[in-house]
Amino acid sequence: MNTASQGSGGTFGNKQYTDIVEDLIDARTGEIIPKKYSVQIPGIPNLKFDWSKIVERDGTQVATVGTHWPMSRAFNKEELDTLLLAGTCMGCHQNMTDKKLWERSVNKASSIPSSILS
């Protein structure tokens, strides 16, 4: 699952403090090759944080979201924990025909809190 879609940050916009130049660039060093070039988007010097992050993994909100929608808010820790479980079942469910695996899994699954499974 894409963590950025949950408001926990990502790679988009995480270097807004640097100038953006679209020109010939050395693939190894990232250096601009021509001596004369134009900056297409000037960097914002003090924007050295991930502005796409709305909430820390522990549920601490770090940005305001959706103030134009009543009752909108960032996900809390319990909601994030539930969202981050999405897709984890496929690691085992692809082996549904392995009877011994499922016998072991049933014993372990009984220890998972029901609040996480609902």
PyMOL commands that set and color helices and strands:
alter all, ss='L'
color gray80, all
select helices_A, chain A and resi 3-6+77-83+90-93+99-109+114-117
alter helices_A, ss='H'
color red, helices_A
deselect
rebuild
show_as cartoon
